[in-house]
Amino acid sequence: MKNIKLIKALIGIFLLLCLTVPSNPANAANGSTLPSFTEFVGQVFNGQPDVIRGVYVAGVLALQVVQQPVNDPGKVIAEQGVATQFRAASENKNIGLLAHNNLAGAVFSKLKVGQEVGIIYGNGRVDYFIVNHLASYQALQPDSQTGDFVDQESNLTYSAGQIFNMFYTGAEHVTFQTCILKDGIASWGRLFVTAIPYFSVDFRGFRALRFDLGWSTVQ
């Protein structure tokens, strides 16, 4: 039952990200326009230790993160400079960051394998991840809630449920998701960018290296 609810939430987001067209223009991914990392941490700091407040990738993005309402699993905030944390991913102990592709999602395609992603919590703790994969899918039925998706690299076809399992379950990771506009179709496809754990820095300034077998903290 839980998996069915999560898959339905994902299917709804597949459409919501693409069919909602906010009027605000997207900013270019330009490192010179971004705040410094230290400045950005200060901007999103609110003292809450367990709430993700921001995501930062040097030269690419500095986005405030807001959480979906408990009673609205398909909600995606339509504001520039904001990514929405996907609640269904959180329930699987992963981080899903959603944004419209003409707002914050416009810079998701600028991410590259090997880049460092900083996930910032309200108390100033930062979890670091490394981008390890980018994947794009064509929606065979762009306006359908039950359509299949074709991987543009392998040409294999997947259901929405299979894509949910690939990108929002399993070992801890971050997934950025937005839509792909092509041939004048807002919901032509979906872009997913994943990043795997690297290390954390807590508010006391200690670095914690993260491994599959546990934590090893070094000063």
C-alpha positions as a printed NumPy array, in Angstrom:
array([[  0.   ,   0.   ,   0.   ],
       [  2.822,   2.416,   0.893],
       [  4.609,   1.784,  -2.41 ],
       [  1.4  ,   2.406,  -4.34 ],
       [  0.959,   5.767,  -2.617],
       [  4.561,   6.744,  -3.36 ],
       [  4.271,   5.783,  -7.011],
       [  1.052,   7.784,  -7.354],
       [  2.798,  10.779,  -5.821],
       [  5.652,  10.459,  -8.31 ],
       [  3.302,  10.129, -11.28 ],
       [  1.511,  13.272, -10.182],
       [  4.816,  15.129,  -9.971],
       [  5.772,  13.919, -13.455],
       [  2.859,  15.961, -14.756],
       [  2.886,  18.824, -12.275],
       [  6.505,  19.727, -12.962],
       [  5.808,  19.967, -16.674],
       [  2.27 ,  21.245, -17.049],
       [  2.487,  24.074, -14.52 ],
       [  4.134,  26.961, -16.345],
       [  5.039,  29.799, -13.951],
       [  5.621,  33.226, -15.473],
       [  8.905,  34.048, -13.72 ],
       [ 12.001,  33.817, -15.951],
       [ 14.852,  31.458, -15.074],
       [ 18.259,  32.756, -14.063],
       [ 21.307,  31.563, -15.948],
       [ 23.697,  29.175, -14.199],
       [ 26.464,  31.709, -13.682],
       [ 28.904,  31.364, -10.804],
       [ 29.507,  35.123, -10.638],
       [ 25.854,  35.768,  -9.738],
       [ 25.778,  33.255,  -6.896],
       [ 26.463,  34.1  ,  -3.252],
       [ 29.582,  32.58 ,  -1.752],
       [ 29.036,  29.286,   0.022],
       [ 29.527,  30.9  ,   3.441],
       [ 27.063,  33.664,   2.601],
       [ 24.509,  31.163,   1.397],
       [ 24.759,  29.011,   4.531],
       [ 24.092,  32.162,   6.549],
       [ 21.073,  32.998,   4.387],
       [ 19.35 ,  29.644,   4.948],
       [ 20.362,  29.133,   8.593],
       [ 17.388,  28.944,  10.976],
       [ 18.69 ,  26.671,  13.747],
       [ 16.668,  23.57 ,  12.813],
       [ 19.053,  20.572,  12.854],
       [ 16.916,  18.081,  10.932],
       [ 15.453,  20.283,   8.194],
       [ 17.124,  20.726,   4.803],
       [ 17.205,  24.428,   4.016],
       [ 19.442,  24.746,   0.967],
       [ 21.475,  23.115,  -1.781],
       [ 24.672,  24.567,  -3.22 ],
       [ 26.866,  23.623,  -6.183],
       [ 29.723,  26.034,  -6.841],
       [ 29.283,  27.951, -10.083],
       [ 25.944,  26.305, -10.817],
       [ 23.239,  26.815,  -8.198],
       [ 22.369,  28.112,  -4.746],
       [ 18.761,  27.168,  -4.016],
       [ 16.59 ,  27.459,  -0.962],
       [ 14.899,  24.138,  -0.201],
       [ 11.321,  23.951,   1.071],
       [  9.489,  20.814,   2.17 ],
       [  6.241,  19.54 ,   0.676],
       [  3.165,  19.845,   2.894],
       [  2.212,  16.573,   4.563],
       [ -1.197,  16.585,   2.889],
       [  0.005,  17.612,  -0.583],
       [  2.543,  15.061,  -1.936],
       [  2.389,  16.564,  -5.433],
       [  3.223,  20.139,  -4.415],
       [  6.108,  21.802,  -6.25 ],
       [  6.895,  25.39 ,  -5.281],
       [  6.745,  27.666,  -8.34 ],
       [  9.302,  30.254,  -7.224],
       [ 12.669,  31.239,  -8.637],
       [ 15.624,  30.135,  -6.524],
       [ 13.618,  27.431,  -4.741],
       [ 13.678,  23.618,  -4.924],
       [ 10.989,  21.464,  -3.328],
       [ 12.01 ,  18.478,  -1.202],
       [ 10.075,  15.413,  -2.371],
       [  8.423,  13.911,   0.713],
       [  8.071,  10.429,  -0.816],
       [ 11.857,  10.285,  -1.307],
       [ 12.413,  11.357,   2.3  ],
       [ 10.283,   8.44 ,   3.474],
       [ 12.845,   6.198,   1.76 ],
       [ 15.708,   8.061,   3.494],
       [ 16.751,   9.76 ,   0.273],
       [ 16.689,  13.394,  -0.838],
       [ 14.566,  14.358,  -3.831],
       [ 14.789,  17.95 ,  -5.103],
       [ 12.096,  19.044,  -7.553],
       [ 11.836,  22.233,  -9.611],
       [ 10.126,  23.523, -12.744],
       [ 12.418,  23.642, -15.752],
       [ 11.756,  27.338, -16.419],
       [ 12.584,  28.212, -12.822],
       [ 15.227,  26.584, -10.584],
       [ 15.098,  23.372, -12.627],
       [ 16.641,  25.224, -15.572],
       [ 20.095,  24.793, -14.025],
       [ 19.765,  21.08 , -13.247],
       [ 21.002,  20.276, -16.756],
       [ 24.184,  22.253, -15.993],
       [ 25.222,  19.737, -13.348],
       [ 28.115,  17.463, -14.306],
       [ 29.501,  14.182, -13.023],
       [ 32.118,  14.814, -10.335],
       [ 30.685,  18.107,  -9.072],
       [ 30.258,  18.564,  -5.33 ],
       [ 26.735,  19.094,  -3.982],
       [ 26.282,  20.663,  -0.547],
       [ 23.019,  19.878,   1.277],
       [ 22.619,  22.461,   4.046],
       [ 20.566,  21.93 ,   7.198],
       [ 18.997,  24.611,   9.347],
       [ 21.707,  24.424,  12.013],
       [ 24.506,  24.934,   9.477],
       [ 25.464,  21.266,   9.073],
       [ 26.405,  20.386,   5.514],
       [ 26.222,  16.951,   3.902],
       [ 28.34 ,  16.668,   0.776],
       [ 27.507,  14.513,  -2.229],
       [ 29.196,  13.935,  -5.577],
       [ 27.203,  13.963,  -8.831],
       [ 27.516,  10.487, -10.342],
       [ 24.828,  10.181, -13.017],
       [ 22.572,  12.155, -15.356],
       [ 19.65 ,  10.48 , -17.122],
       [ 17.001,  11.786, -19.492],
       [ 13.778,  10.053, -20.474],
       [ 11.204,  10.711, -23.171],
       [  7.596,  10.428, -22.029],
       [  5.769,   8.254, -24.564],
       [  2.448,   9.727, -23.433],
       [  3.443,  13.193, -22.137],
       [  0.027,  14.036, -20.67 ],
       [ -0.74 ,  10.591, -19.259],
       [ -0.407,   9.604, -15.612],
       [  0.321,   5.988, -16.531],
       [  2.599,   6.339, -19.551],
       [  6.013,   4.773, -20.031],
       [  9.381,   6.498, -20.365],
       [ 12.266,   5.758, -22.736],
       [ 15.846,   6.122, -21.502],
       [ 17.593,   8.333, -24.071],
       [ 20.919,   6.565, -23.554],
       [ 19.932,   2.883, -23.499],
       [ 16.626,   3.163, -25.413],
       [ 15.038,   0.914, -22.777],
       [ 11.453,   1.578, -21.684],
       [ 10.402,   1.933, -18.043],
       [  7.147,   2.487, -16.188],
       [  6.712,   5.394, -13.763],
       [  6.905,   2.917, -10.878],
       [ 10.211,   1.527, -12.12 ],
       [ 11.629,   5.038, -12.423],
       [ 10.511,   5.84 ,  -8.889],
       [ 12.363,   2.793,  -7.595],
       [ 15.49 ,   3.681,  -9.574],
       [ 15.748,   7.264,  -8.421],
       [ 14.036,   7.448,  -5.028],
       [ 14.757,   4.146,  -3.282],
       [ 17.915,   2.207,  -2.416],
       [ 21.159,   3.433,  -0.886],
       [ 21.321,   7.039,   0.32 ],
       [ 21.59 ,   9.621,  -2.45 ],
       [ 20.26 ,  12.914,  -3.785],
       [ 18.076,  13.111,  -6.902],
       [ 17.398,  16.352,  -8.788],
       [ 14.32 ,  16.119, -11.029],
       [ 12.848,  18.463, -13.605],
       [ 11.11 ,  18.276, -16.973],
       [ 12.585,  18.431, -20.468],
       [ 11.011,  20.822, -22.979],
       [ 11.437,  19.659, -26.568],
       [  9.634,  20.18 , -29.888],
       [  7.365,  22.677, -28.159],
       [  6.111,  20.044, -25.705],
       [  6.535,  21.109, -22.065],
       [  6.198,  17.53 , -20.806],
       [  8.297,  15.857, -23.538],
       [ 10.629,  14.234, -21.039],
       [ 12.175,  14.098, -17.57 ],
       [ 15.706,  14.799, -16.364],
       [ 17.177,  13.097, -13.303],
       [ 20.569,  13.931, -11.796],
       [ 21.848,  11.796,  -8.918],
       [ 24.617,  12.382,  -6.382],
       [ 26.081,   9.943,  -3.853],
       [ 27.385,  10.681,  -0.309],
       [ 30.859,  12.133,   0.108],
       [ 31.266,  13.618,   3.603],
       [ 29.582,  15.858,   6.163],
       [ 30.614,  18.908,   8.163],
       [ 28.667,  19.59 ,  11.324],
       [ 28.166,  22.971,  12.991],
       [ 31.27 ,  22.46 ,  15.178],
       [ 33.489,  22.338,  12.105],
       [ 34.389,  18.644,  12.202],
       [ 34.504,  16.691,   8.994],
       [ 32.81 ,  13.284,   8.937],
       [ 33.861,  10.965,   6.151],
       [ 30.996,   8.734,   5.049],
       [ 31.382,   5.114,   4.051],
       [ 28.927,   2.32 ,   3.337],
       [ 29.983,   0.575,   6.557],
       [ 29.5  ,   3.572,   8.816],
       [ 31.   ,   6.88 ,   9.875],
       [ 34.578,   7.852,  10.549],
       [ 34.987,  11.32 ,  12.053],
       [ 38.207,  13.259,  11.643],
       [ 39.063,  16.785,  12.713]])
